[in-house]
Amino acid sequence: MELQFGTMMNKVLQQEWNEYGEQAFEIEVLEILEKKKTGFFDAKEALHKLEEKWLEQLQPYGERGYNREK
């Protein structure tokens, strides 16, 4: 995991991880991408759509998270 190795691209998250430690954070799986069994499946696009869905639903910006609004 990038945070444990100190290589997270989100510098604010990495700084707070280093300062407060792993036990101060909760990481959970929100949804698992289900691949289509038939036909063309663009996993990258499907993951992007899932990310947008959860960003819209959770609004993890500012004090509520480490994401930046677009």
PQR file of N, CA, C, O and H, with PARSE charges and radii, in Angstrom:
ATOM      1  N   MET A   1       0.847  -1.183   0.000 -0.4000 1.5000
ATOM      2  CA  MET A   1       0.000   0.000   0.000 -0.0000 2.0000
ATOM      3  C   MET A   1       0.887   1.240   0.000  0.5500 1.7000
ATOM      4  O   MET A   1       1.871   1.318   0.736 -0.5500 1.4000
ATOM      5  N   GLU A   2       0.525   2.197  -0.830 -0.4000 1.5000
ATOM      6  CA  GLU A   2       1.324   3.399  -0.996 -0.0000 2.0000
ATOM      7  C   GLU A   2       1.534   4.153   0.317  0.5500 1.7000
ATOM      8  O   GLU A   2       2.629   4.653   0.579 -0.5500 1.4000
ATOM      9  H   GLU A   2      -0.274   2.134  -1.427  0.4000 1.0000
ATOM     10  N   LEU A   3       0.503   4.235   1.129 -0.4000 1.5000
ATOM     11  CA  LEU A   3       0.629   4.975   2.391 -0.0000 2.0000
ATOM     12  C   LEU A   3       1.675   4.346   3.307  0.5500 1.7000
ATOM     13  O   LEU A   3       2.457   5.055   3.941 -0.5500 1.4000
ATOM     14  H   LEU A   3      -0.385   3.829   0.916  0.4000 1.0000
ATOM     15  N   GLN A   4       1.689   3.033   3.373 -0.4000 1.5000
ATOM     16  CA  GLN A   4       2.644   2.348   4.242 -0.0000 2.0000
ATOM     17  C   GLN A   4       4.078   2.526   3.766  0.5500 1.7000
ATOM     18  O   GLN A   4       5.008   2.524   4.573 -0.5500 1.4000
ATOM     19  H   GLN A   4       1.054   2.458   2.858  0.4000 1.0000
ATOM     20  N   PHE A   5       4.261   2.682   2.451 -0.4000 1.5000
ATOM     21  CA  PHE A   5       5.598   2.874   1.896 -0.0000 2.0000
ATOM     22  C   PHE A   5       5.984   4.345   1.790  0.5500 1.7000
ATOM     23  O   PHE A   5       7.117   4.668   1.435 -0.5500 1.4000
ATOM     24  H   PHE A   5       3.506   2.684   1.796  0.4000 1.0000
ATOM     25  N   GLY A   6       5.033   5.247   2.101 -0.4000 1.5000
ATOM     26  CA  GLY A   6       5.312   6.679   2.044 -0.0000 2.0000
ATOM     27  C   GLY A   6       5.332   7.234   0.632  0.5500 1.7000
ATOM     28  O   GLY A   6       5.977   8.252   0.378 -0.5500 1.4000
ATOM     29  H   GLY A   6       4.112   4.985   2.389  0.4000 1.0000
ATOM     30  N   THR A   7       4.636   6.582  -0.294 -0.4000 1.5000
ATOM     31  CA  THR A   7       4.674   7.004  -1.693 -0.0000 2.0000
ATOM     32  C   THR A   7       3.326   7.481  -2.229  0.5500 1.7000
ATOM     33  O   THR A   7       3.147   7.568  -3.444 -0.5500 1.4000
ATOM     34  H   THR A   7       4.112   5.756  -0.088  0.4000 1.0000
ATOM     35  N   MET A   8       2.386   7.789  -1.359 -0.4000 1.5000
ATOM     36  CA  MET A   8       1.055   8.249  -1.776 -0.0000 2.0000
ATOM     37  C   MET A   8       1.176   9.576  -2.509  0.5500 1.7000
ATOM     38  O   MET A   8       1.860  10.487  -2.042 -0.5500 1.4000
ATOM     39  H   MET A   8       2.531   7.719  -0.372  0.4000 1.0000
ATOM     40  N   MET A   9       0.521   9.685  -3.645 -0.4000 1.5000
ATOM     41  CA  MET A   9       0.573  10.918  -4.440 -0.0000 2.0000
ATOM     42  C   MET A   9      -0.174  12.059  -3.745  0.5500 1.7000
ATOM     43  O   MET A   9       0.161  13.226  -3.948 -0.5500 1.4000
ATOM     44  H   MET A   9      -0.035   8.945  -4.024  0.4000 1.0000
ATOM     45  N   ASN A  10      -1.181  11.736  -2.928 -0.4000 1.5000
ATOM     46  CA  ASN A  10      -1.911  12.756  -2.182 -0.0000 2.0000
ATOM     47  C   ASN A  10      -1.065  13.120  -0.958  0.5500 1.7000
ATOM     48  O   ASN A  10      -1.064  12.401   0.042 -0.5500 1.4000
ATOM     49  H   ASN A  10      -1.453  10.788  -2.763  0.4000 1.0000
ATOM     50  N   LYS A  11      -0.355  14.230  -1.047 -0.4000 1.5000
ATOM     51  CA  LYS A  11       0.620  14.616  -0.016 -0.0000 2.0000
ATOM     52  C   LYS A  11      -0.026  14.912   1.340  0.5500 1.7000
ATOM     53  O   LYS A  11       0.559  14.607   2.380 -0.5500 1.4000
ATOM     54  H   LYS A  11      -0.356  14.814  -1.859  0.4000 1.0000
ATOM     55  N   VAL A  12      -1.222  15.501   1.338 -0.4000 1.5000
ATOM     56  CA  VAL A  12      -1.902  15.804   2.601 -0.0000 2.0000
ATOM     57  C   VAL A  12      -2.273  14.511   3.314  0.5500 1.7000
ATOM     58  O   VAL A  12      -2.065  14.385   4.521 -0.5500 1.4000
ATOM     59  H   VAL A  12      -1.696  15.749   0.494  0.4000 1.0000
ATOM     60  N   LEU A  13      -2.818  13.557   2.580 -0.4000 1.5000
ATOM     61  CA  LEU A  13      -3.171  12.262   3.155 -0.0000 2.0000
ATOM     62  C   LEU A  13      -1.921  11.567   3.691  0.5500 1.7000
ATOM     63  O   LEU A  13      -1.939  11.024   4.795 -0.5500 1.4000
ATOM     64  H   LEU A  13      -2.987  13.659   1.600  0.4000 1.0000
ATOM     65  N   GLN A  14      -0.846  11.581   2.922 -0.4000 1.5000
ATOM     66  CA  GLN A  14       0.390  10.932   3.358 -0.0000 2.0000
ATOM     67  C   GLN A  14       0.943  11.583   4.615  0.5500 1.7000
ATOM     68  O   GLN A  14       1.405  10.894   5.524 -0.5500 1.4000
ATOM     69  H   GLN A  14      -0.832  12.022   2.025  0.4000 1.0000
ATOM     70  N   GLN A  15       0.896  12.908   4.667 -0.4000 1.5000
ATOM     71  CA  GLN A  15       1.395  13.631   5.834 -0.0000 2.0000
ATOM     72  C   GLN A  15       0.597  13.268   7.093  0.5500 1.7000
ATOM     73  O   GLN A  15       1.176  13.028   8.153 -0.5500 1.4000
ATOM     74  H   GLN A  15       0.521  13.467   3.928  0.4000 1.0000
ATOM     75  N   GLU A  16      -0.726  13.230   6.969 -0.4000 1.5000
ATOM     76  CA  GLU A  16      -1.545  12.902   8.134 -0.0000 2.0000
ATOM     77  C   GLU A  16      -1.411  11.426   8.511  0.5500 1.7000
ATOM     78  O   GLU A  16      -1.478  11.090   9.693 -0.5500 1.4000
ATOM     79  H   GLU A  16      -1.197  13.425   6.109  0.4000 1.0000
ATOM     80  N   TRP A  17      -1.223  10.542   7.534 -0.4000 1.5000
ATOM     81  CA  TRP A  17      -0.972   9.120   7.806 -0.0000 2.0000
ATOM     82  C   TRP A  17       0.320   8.992   8.623  0.5500 1.7000
ATOM     83  O   TRP A  17       0.375   8.250   9.604 -0.5500 1.4000
ATOM     84  H   TRP A  17      -1.168  10.815   6.573  0.4000 1.0000
ATOM     85  N   ASN A  18       1.341   9.717   8.208 -0.4000 1.5000
ATOM     86  CA  ASN A  18       2.616   9.672   8.915 -0.0000 2.0000
ATOM     87  C   ASN A  18       2.488  10.250  10.327  0.5500 1.7000
ATOM     88  O   ASN A  18       3.080   9.733  11.275 -0.5500 1.4000
ATOM     89  H   ASN A  18       1.296  10.320   7.412  0.4000 1.0000
ATOM     90  N   GLU A  19       1.714  11.320  10.455 -0.4000 1.5000
ATOM     91  CA  GLU A  19       1.559  12.001  11.739 -0.0000 2.0000
ATOM     92  C   GLU A  19       0.698  11.214  12.729  0.5500 1.7000
ATOM     93  O   GLU A  19       1.074  11.067  13.892 -0.5500 1.4000
ATOM     94  H   GLU A  19       1.233  11.740   9.686  0.4000 1.0000
ATOM     95  N   TYR A  20      -0.440  10.712  12.284 -0.4000 1.5000
ATOM     96  CA  TYR A  20      -1.401  10.072  13.186 -0.0000 2.0000
ATOM     97  C   TYR A  20      -1.317   8.547  13.203  0.5500 1.7000
ATOM     98  O   TYR A  20      -1.800   7.915  14.143 -0.5500 1.4000
ATOM     99  H   TYR A  20      -0.746  10.831  11.339  0.4000 1.0000
ATOM    100  N   GLY A  21      -0.717   7.953  12.186 -0.4000 1.5000
ATOM    101  CA  GLY A  21      -0.564   6.508  12.138 -0.0000 2.0000
ATOM    102  C   GLY A  21      -1.743   5.791  11.506  0.5500 1.7000
ATOM    103  O   GLY A  21      -2.844   6.330  11.397 -0.5500 1.4000
ATOM    104  H   GLY A  21      -0.325   8.466  11.422  0.4000 1.0000
ATOM    105  N   GLU A  22      -1.482   4.581  11.102 -0.4000 1.5000
ATOM    106  CA  GLU A  22      -2.474   3.758  10.403 -0.0000 2.0000
ATOM    107  C   GLU A  22      -3.748   3.564  11.222  0.5500 1.7000
ATOM    108  O   GLU A  22      -4.841   3.545  10.656 -0.5500 1.4000
ATOM    109  H   GLU A  22      -0.587   4.143  11.191  0.4000 1.0000
ATOM    110  N   GLN A  23      -3.631   3.423  12.532 -0.4000 1.5000
ATOM    111  CA  GLN A  23      -4.791   3.164  13.389 -0.0000 2.0000
ATOM    112  C   GLN A  23      -5.791   4.320  13.409  0.5500 1.7000
ATOM    113  O   GLN A  23      -6.923   4.134  13.855 -0.5500 1.4000
ATOM    114  H   GLN A  23      -2.743   3.439  12.992  0.4000 1.0000
ATOM    115  N   ALA A  24      -5.407   5.501  12.941 -0.4000 1.5000
ATOM    116  CA  ALA A  24      -6.299   6.657  12.924 -0.0000 2.0000
ATOM    117  C   ALA A  24      -7.201   6.673  11.685  0.5500 1.7000
ATOM    118  O   ALA A  24      -8.078   7.529  11.570 -0.5500 1.4000
ATOM    119  H   ALA A  24      -4.487   5.652  12.579  0.4000 1.0000
ATOM    120  N   PHE A  25      -6.988   5.729  10.757 -0.4000 1.5000
ATOM    121  CA  PHE A  25      -7.722   5.706   9.506 -0.0000 2.0000
ATOM    122  C   PHE A  25      -8.553   4.437   9.376  0.5500 1.7000
ATOM    123  O   PHE A  25      -8.194   3.374   9.882 -0.5500 1.4000
ATOM    124  H   PHE A  25      -6.275   5.034  10.851  0.4000 1.0000
ATOM    125  N   GLU A  26      -9.673   4.586   8.682 -0.4000 1.5000
ATOM    126  CA  GLU A  26     -10.523   3.437   8.375 -0.0000 2.0000
ATOM    127  C   GLU A  26     -10.654   3.362   6.862  0.5500 1.7000
ATOM    128  O   GLU A  26     -11.081   4.320   6.217 -0.5500 1.4000
ATOM    129  H   GLU A  26      -9.964   5.449   8.271  0.4000 1.0000
ATOM    130  N   ILE A  27     -10.290   2.236   6.310 -0.4000 1.5000
ATOM    131  CA  ILE A  27     -10.387   2.034   4.869 -0.0000 2.0000
ATOM    132  C   ILE A  27     -11.366   0.900   4.632  0.5500 1.7000
ATOM    133  O   ILE A  27     -11.238  -0.178   5.213 -0.5500 1.4000
ATOM    134  H   ILE A  27      -9.943   1.458   6.834  0.4000 1.0000
ATOM    135  N   GLU A  28     -12.349   1.152   3.772 -0.4000 1.5000
ATOM    136  CA  GLU A  28     -13.342   0.123   3.503 -0.0000 2.0000
ATOM    137  C   GLU A  28     -13.639   0.024   2.012  0.5500 1.7000
ATOM    138  O   GLU A  28     -13.509   1.003   1.277 -0.5500 1.4000
ATOM    139  H   GLU A  28     -12.453   2.028   3.300  0.4000 1.0000
ATOM    140  N   VAL A  29     -14.029  -1.139   1.582 -0.4000 1.5000
ATOM    141  CA  VAL A  29     -14.439  -1.371   0.203 -0.0000 2.0000
ATOM    142  C   VAL A  29     -15.884  -0.907   0.070  0.5500 1.7000
ATOM    143  O   VAL A  29     -16.754  -1.364   0.811 -0.5500 1.4000
ATOM    144  H   VAL A  29     -14.134  -1.935   2.179  0.4000 1.0000
ATOM    145  N   LEU A  30     -16.140  -0.007  -0.863 -0.4000 1.5000
ATOM    146  CA  LEU A  30     -17.493   0.507  -1.056 -0.0000 2.0000
ATOM    147  C   LEU A  30     -18.287  -0.338  -2.035  0.5500 1.7000
ATOM    148  O   LEU A  30     -19.497  -0.504  -1.885 -0.5500 1.4000
ATOM    149  H   LEU A  30     -15.433   0.364  -1.465  0.4000 1.0000
ATOM    150  N   GLU A  31     -17.603  -0.871  -3.037 -0.4000 1.5000
ATOM    151  CA  GLU A  31     -18.282  -1.665  -4.048 -0.0000 2.0000
ATOM    152  C   GLU A  31     -17.221  -2.440  -4.831  0.5500 1.7000
ATOM    153  O   GLU A  31     -16.109  -1.954  -5.035 -0.5500 1.4000
ATOM    154  H   GLU A  31     -16.619  -0.736  -3.159  0.4000 1.0000
ATOM    155  N   ILE A  32     -17.568  -3.618  -5.254 -0.4000 1.5000
ATOM    156  CA  ILE A  32     -16.663  -4.442  -6.051 -0.0000 2.0000
ATOM    157  C   ILE A  32     -17.135  -4.400  -7.495  0.5500 1.7000
ATOM    158  O   ILE A  32     -18.313  -4.614  -7.780 -0.5500 1.4000
ATOM    159  H   ILE A  32     -18.472  -4.013  -5.088  0.4000 1.0000
ATOM    160  N   LEU A  33     -16.216  -4.124  -8.397 -0.4000 1.5000
ATOM    161  CA  LEU A  33     -16.545  -4.066  -9.819 -0.0000 2.0000
ATOM    162  C   LEU A  33     -16.856  -5.467 -10.332  0.5500 1.7000
ATOM    163  O   LEU A  33     -16.036  -6.379 -10.226 -0.5500 1.4000
ATOM    164  H   LEU A  33     -15.259  -3.950  -8.166  0.4000 1.0000
ATOM    165  N   GLU A  34     -18.038  -5.619 -10.881 -0.4000 1.5000
ATOM    166  CA  GLU A  34     -18.453  -6.903 -11.447 -0.0000 2.0000
ATOM    167  C   GLU A  34     -18.227  -6.845 -12.947  0.5500 1.7000
ATOM    168  O   GLU A  34     -18.814  -6.009 -13.634 -0.5500 1.4000
ATOM    169  H   GLU A  34     -18.704  -4.878 -10.967  0.4000 1.0000
ATOM    170  N   LYS A  35     -17.391  -7.715 -13.454 -0.4000 1.5000
ATOM    171  CA  LYS A  35     -17.112  -7.747 -14.885 -0.0000 2.0000
ATOM    172  C   LYS A  35     -18.259  -8.411 -15.626  0.5500 1.7000
ATOM    173  O   LYS A  35     -18.853  -9.378 -15.150 -0.5500 1.4000
ATOM    174  H   LYS A  35     -16.914  -8.394 -12.896  0.4000 1.0000
ATOM    175  N   LYS A  36     -18.561  -7.868 -16.810 -0.4000 1.5000
ATOM    176  CA  LYS A  36     -19.585  -8.473 -17.652 -0.0000 2.0000
ATOM    177  C   LYS A  36     -19.087  -9.822 -18.143  0.5500 1.7000
ATOM    178  O   LYS A  36     -17.909  -9.985 -18.464 -0.5500 1.4000
ATOM    179  H   LYS A  36     -18.078  -7.082 -17.197  0.4000 1.0000
ATOM    180  N   LYS A  37     -19.988 -10.778 -18.198 -0.4000 1.5000
ATOM    181  CA  LYS A  37     -19.624 -12.127 -18.625 -0.0000 2.0000
ATOM    182  C   LYS A  37     -19.571 -12.265 -20.141  0.5500 1.7000
ATOM    183  O   LYS A  37     -18.892 -13.146 -20.669 -0.5500 1.4000
ATOM    184  H   LYS A  37     -20.945 -10.646 -17.938  0.4000 1.0000
ATOM    185  N   THR A  38     -20.292 -11.391 -20.836 -0.4000 1.5000
ATOM    186  CA  THR A  38     -20.301 -11.460 -22.300 -0.0000 2.0000
ATOM    187  C   THR A  38     -20.101 -10.064 -22.880  0.5500 1.7000
ATOM    188  O   THR A  38     -20.376  -9.060 -22.223 -0.5500 1.4000
ATOM    189  H   THR A  38     -20.844 -10.676 -20.407  0.4000 1.0000
ATOM    190  N   GLY A  39     -19.622 -10.017 -24.105 -0.4000 1.5000
ATOM    191  CA  GLY A  39     -19.456  -8.749 -24.791 -0.0000 2.0000
ATOM    192  C   GLY A  39     -18.238  -7.967 -24.314  0.5500 1.7000
ATOM    193  O   GLY A  39     -17.488  -8.410 -23.444 -0.5500 1.4000
ATOM    194  H   GLY A  39     -19.398 -10.833 -24.638  0.4000 1.0000
ATOM    195  N   PHE A  40     -18.068  -6.804 -24.905 -0.4000 1.5000
ATOM    196  CA  PHE A  40     -16.940  -5.942 -24.586 -0.0000 2.0000
ATOM    197  C   PHE A  40     -17.086  -5.354 -23.189  0.5500 1.7000
ATOM    198  O   PHE A  40     -18.178  -4.950 -22.789 -0.5500 1.4000
ATOM    199  H   PHE A  40     -18.677  -6.444 -25.612  0.4000 1.0000
ATOM    200  N   PHE A  41     -15.995  -5.307 -22.458 -0.4000 1.5000
ATOM    201  CA  PHE A  41     -16.011  -4.734 -21.105 -0.0000 2.0000
ATOM    202  C   PHE A  41     -14.783  -3.860 -20.926  0.5500 1.7000
ATOM    203  O   PHE A  41     -13.659  -4.358 -20.978 -0.5500 1.4000
ATOM    204  H   PHE A  41     -15.108  -5.635 -22.782  0.4000 1.0000
ATOM    205  N   ASP A  42     -14.976  -2.580 -20.720 -0.4000 1.5000
ATOM    206  CA  ASP A  42     -13.891  -1.631 -20.494 -0.0000 2.0000
ATOM    207  C   ASP A  42     -13.771  -1.410 -18.990  0.5500 1.7000
ATOM    208  O   ASP A  42     -14.478  -0.580 -18.419 -0.5500 1.4000
ATOM    209  H   ASP A  42     -15.889  -2.175 -20.678  0.4000 1.0000
ATOM    210  N   ALA A  43     -12.872  -2.157 -18.354 -0.4000 1.5000
ATOM    211  CA  ALA A  43     -12.725  -2.098 -16.894 -0.0000 2.0000
ATOM    212  C   ALA A  43     -12.323  -0.706 -16.431  0.5500 1.7000
ATOM    213  O   ALA A  43     -12.805  -0.232 -15.402 -0.5500 1.4000
ATOM    214  H   ALA A  43     -12.297  -2.832 -18.817  0.4000 1.0000
ATOM    215  N   LYS A  44     -11.451  -0.051 -17.174 -0.4000 1.5000
ATOM    216  CA  LYS A  44     -11.000   1.293 -16.791 -0.0000 2.0000
ATOM    217  C   LYS A  44     -12.173   2.267 -16.765  0.5500 1.7000
ATOM    218  O   LYS A  44     -12.314   3.047 -15.822 -0.5500 1.4000
ATOM    219  H   LYS A  44     -11.059  -0.435 -18.010  0.4000 1.0000
ATOM    220  N   GLU A  45     -13.005   2.226 -17.785 -0.4000 1.5000
ATOM    221  CA  GLU A  45     -14.176   3.100 -17.847 -0.0000 2.0000
ATOM    222  C   GLU A  45     -15.183   2.745 -16.742  0.5500 1.7000
ATOM    223  O   GLU A  45     -15.764   3.634 -16.120 -0.5500 1.4000
ATOM    224  H   GLU A  45     -12.891   1.593 -18.551  0.4000 1.0000
ATOM    225  N   ALA A  46     -15.383   1.464 -16.505 -0.4000 1.5000
ATOM    226  CA  ALA A  46     -16.310   1.027 -15.456 -0.0000 2.0000
ATOM    227  C   ALA A  46     -15.828   1.488 -14.084  0.5500 1.7000
ATOM    228  O   ALA A  46     -16.638   1.920 -13.263 -0.5500 1.4000
ATOM    229  H   ALA A  46     -14.911   0.742 -17.011  0.4000 1.0000
ATOM    230  N   LEU A  47     -14.530   1.403 -13.824 -0.4000 1.5000
ATOM    231  CA  LEU A  47     -13.982   1.878 -12.551 -0.0000 2.0000
ATOM    232  C   LEU A  47     -14.140   3.385 -12.407  0.5500 1.7000
ATOM    233  O   LEU A  47     -14.444   3.886 -11.325 -0.5500 1.4000
ATOM    234  H   LEU A  47     -13.872   1.052 -14.491  0.4000 1.0000
ATOM    235  N   HIS A  48     -13.934   4.099 -13.500 -0.4000 1.5000
ATOM    236  CA  HIS A  48     -14.115   5.552 -13.481 -0.0000 2.0000
ATOM    237  C   HIS A  48     -15.556   5.913 -13.110  0.5500 1.7000
ATOM    238  O   HIS A  48     -15.789   6.822 -12.314 -0.5500 1.4000
ATOM    239  H   HIS A  48     -13.687   3.692 -14.379  0.4000 1.0000
ATOM    240  N   LYS A  49     -16.508   5.201 -13.685 -0.4000 1.5000
ATOM    241  CA  LYS A  49     -17.918   5.455 -13.378 -0.0000 2.0000
ATOM    242  C   LYS A  49     -18.239   5.149 -11.918  0.5500 1.7000
ATOM    243  O   LYS A  49     -18.990   5.888 -11.280 -0.5500 1.4000
ATOM    244  H   LYS A  49     -16.319   4.462 -14.331  0.4000 1.0000
ATOM    245  N   LEU A  50     -17.678   4.071 -11.387 -0.4000 1.5000
ATOM    246  CA  LEU A  50     -17.886   3.754  -9.967 -0.0000 2.0000
ATOM    247  C   LEU A  50     -17.296   4.838  -9.074  0.5500 1.7000
ATOM    248  O   LEU A  50     -17.906   5.236  -8.082 -0.5500 1.4000
ATOM    249  H   LEU A  50     -17.068   3.471 -11.905  0.4000 1.0000
ATOM    250  N   GLU A  51     -16.107   5.312  -9.432 -0.4000 1.5000
ATOM    251  CA  GLU A  51     -15.476   6.377  -8.647 -0.0000 2.0000
ATOM    252  C   GLU A  51     -16.351   7.634  -8.647  0.5500 1.7000
ATOM    253  O   GLU A  51     -16.578   8.236  -7.598 -0.5500 1.4000
ATOM    254  H   GLU A  51     -15.612   4.988 -10.238  0.4000 1.0000
ATOM    255  N   GLU A  52     -16.836   8.022  -9.814 -0.4000 1.5000
ATOM    256  CA  GLU A  52     -17.701   9.201  -9.905 -0.0000 2.0000
ATOM    257  C   GLU A  52     -18.970   9.022  -9.080  0.5500 1.7000
ATOM    258  O   GLU A  52     -19.416   9.952  -8.408 -0.5500 1.4000
ATOM    259  H   GLU A  52     -16.651   7.532 -10.666  0.4000 1.0000
ATOM    260  N   LYS A  53     -19.541   7.838  -9.132 -0.4000 1.5000
ATOM    261  CA  LYS A  53     -20.755   7.539  -8.358 -0.0000 2.0000
ATOM    262  C   LYS A  53     -20.515   7.751  -6.866  0.5500 1.7000
ATOM    263  O   LYS A  53     -21.317   8.395  -6.190 -0.5500 1.4000
ATOM    264  H   LYS A  53     -19.178   7.083  -9.677  0.4000 1.0000
ATOM    265  N   TRP A  54     -19.397   7.201  -6.348 -0.4000 1.5000
ATOM    266  CA  TRP A  54     -19.136   7.299  -4.925 -0.0000 2.0000
ATOM    267  C   TRP A  54     -18.683   8.692  -4.507  0.5500 1.7000
ATOM    268  O   TRP A  54     -18.965   9.120  -3.387 -0.5500 1.4000
ATOM    269  H   TRP A  54     -18.746   6.678  -6.898  0.4000 1.0000
ATOM    270  N   LEU A  55     -17.990   9.403  -5.383 -0.4000 1.5000
ATOM    271  CA  LEU A  55     -17.635  10.793  -5.075 -0.0000 2.0000
ATOM    272  C   LEU A  55     -18.896  11.644  -4.967  0.5500 1.7000
ATOM    273  O   LEU A  55     -19.010  12.484  -4.075 -0.5500 1.4000
ATOM    274  H   LEU A  55     -17.761   9.056  -6.293  0.4000 1.0000
ATOM    275  N   GLU A  56     -19.832  11.426  -5.871 -0.4000 1.5000
ATOM    276  CA  GLU A  56     -21.098  12.163  -5.839 -0.0000 2.0000
ATOM    277  C   GLU A  56     -21.896  11.822  -4.580  0.5500 1.7000
ATOM    278  O   GLU A  56     -22.461  12.705  -3.934 -0.5500 1.4000
ATOM    279  H   GLU A  56     -19.740  10.743  -6.596  0.4000 1.0000
ATOM    280  N   GLN A  57     -21.935  10.554  -4.244 -0.4000 1.5000
ATOM    281  CA  GLN A  57     -22.735  10.121  -3.091 -0.0000 2.0000
ATOM    282  C   GLN A  57     -22.130  10.563  -1.759  0.5500 1.7000
ATOM    283  O   GLN A  57     -22.852  11.031  -0.879 -0.5500 1.4000
ATOM    284  H   GLN A  57     -21.476   9.836  -4.768  0.4000 1.0000
ATOM    285  N   LEU A  58     -20.821  10.419  -1.606 -0.4000 1.5000
ATOM    286  CA  LEU A  58     -20.182  10.690  -0.312 -0.0000 2.0000
ATOM    287  C   LEU A  58     -19.677  12.119  -0.146  0.5500 1.7000
ATOM    288  O   LEU A  58     -19.530  12.597   0.979 -0.5500 1.4000
ATOM    289  H   LEU A  58     -20.235  10.038  -2.321  0.4000 1.0000
ATOM    290  N   GLN A  59     -19.408  12.805  -1.259 -0.4000 1.5000
ATOM    291  CA  GLN A  59     -18.873  14.164  -1.207 -0.0000 2.0000
ATOM    292  C   GLN A  59     -17.655  14.264  -0.260  0.5500 1.7000
ATOM    293  O   GLN A  59     -17.664  15.067   0.674 -0.5500 1.4000
ATOM    294  H   GLN A  59     -19.527  12.416  -2.172  0.4000 1.0000
ATOM    295  N   PRO A  60     -16.621  13.457  -0.501 -0.5600 1.5000
ATOM    296  CA  PRO A  60     -15.468  13.423   0.409  0.2800 2.0000
ATOM    297  C   PRO A  60     -14.457  14.541   0.138  0.5500 1.7000
ATOM    298  O   PRO A  60     -13.320  14.279  -0.253 -0.5500 1.4000
ATOM    299  N   TYR A  61     -14.883  15.777   0.348 -0.4000 1.5000
ATOM    300  CA  TYR A  61     -14.055  16.944   0.060 -0.0000 2.0000
ATOM    301  C   TYR A  61     -13.846  17.754   1.331  0.5500 1.7000
ATOM    302  O   TYR A  61     -14.647  17.679   2.263 -0.5500 1.4000
ATOM    303  H   TYR A  61     -15.808  15.990   0.666  0.4000 1.0000
ATOM    304  N   GLY A  62     -12.764  18.530   1.363 -0.4000 1.5000
ATOM    305  CA  GLY A  62     -12.491  19.404   2.497 -0.0000 2.0000
ATOM    306  C   GLY A  62     -12.341  18.620   3.789  0.5500 1.7000
ATOM    307  O   GLY A  62     -11.522  17.704   3.869 -0.5500 1.4000
ATOM    308  H   GLY A  62     -12.113  18.590   0.606  0.4000 1.0000
ATOM    309  N   GLU A  63     -13.109  18.965   4.783 -0.4000 1.5000
ATOM    310  CA  GLU A  63     -13.043  18.312   6.094 -0.0000 2.0000
ATOM    311  C   GLU A  63     -13.576  16.878   6.061  0.5500 1.7000
ATOM    312  O   GLU A  63     -13.354  16.110   6.997 -0.5500 1.4000
ATOM    313  H   GLU A  63     -13.774  19.709   4.718  0.4000 1.0000
ATOM    314  N   ARG A  64     -14.275  16.520   4.988 -0.4000 1.5000
ATOM    315  CA  ARG A  64     -14.898  15.200   4.893 -0.0000 2.0000
ATOM    316  C   ARG A  64     -14.045  14.184   4.151  0.5500 1.7000
ATOM    317  O   ARG A  64     -14.454  13.033   3.998 -0.5500 1.4000
ATOM    318  H   ARG A  64     -14.455  17.144   4.228  0.4000 1.0000
ATOM    319  N   GLY A  65     -12.868  14.584   3.687 -0.4000 1.5000
ATOM    320  CA  GLY A  65     -12.045  13.637   2.952 -0.0000 2.0000
ATOM    321  C   GLY A  65     -10.832  14.271   2.319  0.5500 1.7000
ATOM    322  O   GLY A  65     -10.506  15.425   2.596 -0.5500 1.4000
ATOM    323  H   GLY A  65     -12.535  15.519   3.811  0.4000 1.0000
ATOM    324  N   TYR A  66     -10.169  13.520   1.473 -0.4000 1.5000
ATOM    325  CA  TYR A  66      -8.919  13.956   0.880 -0.0000 2.0000
ATOM    326  C   TYR A  66      -9.020  14.178  -0.625  0.5500 1.7000
ATOM    327  O   TYR A  66      -7.998  14.317  -1.296 -0.5500 1.4000
ATOM    328  H   TYR A  66     -10.435  12.583   1.248  0.4000 1.0000
ATOM    329  N   ASN A  67     -10.222  14.214  -1.155 -0.4000 1.5000
ATOM    330  CA  ASN A  67     -10.423  14.439  -2.576 -0.0000 2.0000
ATOM    331  C   ASN A  67     -10.624  15.921  -2.863  0.5500 1.7000
ATOM    332  O   ASN A  67     -11.048  16.688  -1.998 -0.5500 1.4000
ATOM    333  H   ASN A  67     -11.052  14.102  -0.610  0.4000 1.0000
ATOM    334  N   ARG A  68     -10.308  16.309  -4.110 -0.4000 1.5000
ATOM    335  CA  ARG A  68     -10.535  17.686  -4.541 -0.0000 2.0000
ATOM    336  C   ARG A  68     -11.721  17.705  -5.488  0.5500 1.7000
ATOM    337  O   ARG A  68     -11.876  16.823  -6.333 -0.5500 1.4000
ATOM    338  H   ARG A  68      -9.964  15.686  -4.813  0.4000 1.0000
ATOM    339  N   GLU A  69     -12.558  18.729  -5.335 -0.4000 1.5000
ATOM    340  CA  GLU A  69     -13.695  18.870  -6.238 -0.0000 2.0000
ATOM    341  C   GLU A  69     -13.193  19.277  -7.615  0.5500 1.7000
ATOM    342  O   GLU A  69     -12.201  19.994  -7.745 -0.5500 1.4000
ATOM    343  H   GLU A  69     -12.432  19.446  -4.649  0.4000 1.0000
ATOM    344  N   LYS A  70     -13.893  18.807  -8.632 -0.4000 1.5000
ATOM    345  CA  LYS A  70     -13.505  19.140 -10.003 -0.0000 2.0000
ATOM    346  C   LYS A  70     -14.122  20.432 -10.443  0.5500 1.7000
ATOM    347  O   LYS A  70     -13.904  20.867 -11.573 -0.5500 1.4000
ATOM    348  H   LYS A  70     -14.699  18.225  -8.526  0.4000 1.0000
TER
END
